[in-house]
Amino acid sequence: MNWIWDLEKVRELAGSSANSTVFVCGGAMNQDKVRNLFDKRFTLVVDDDTMRHRLMTRTNNDFGKHPDDLAQQLEWNKGAVAYAKSIGAIVIDATKPPENVVDEIVKKVGV
């Protein structure tokens, strides 16, 4: 399954929040079409062991637990940092506790 953003809704959100800070979390296969609407982009990265552990122990859904899904996620993970840097995203180490990850993002945003 691939996530696709409703591009019109993303554009509407960007237009209606031009004077405020808004965090859009997640990604989609078509996010490159609206990348220019965001002042800053962040990519949260983890090492393969952390990704494997988090996917296999998650309780809110089964995505990533099937060997094919896990293999695909681990393959994508290999190029995550390079891709993030190539599009000007700020790379955040998401192996840290969530509150530290949030603090780092907020600090980089300047709010």
Secondary structure, DSSP 8 states (H G I E B T S, - for coil): ------HHHHHHHHHHTTTS-----S--TTGGGGGGG-S--EEEE--HHHHHHHHHH-SS--TTTSHHHHHHHHHHHHTHHHHHHHTT-EEEETTS-HHHHHHHHHHHHT-
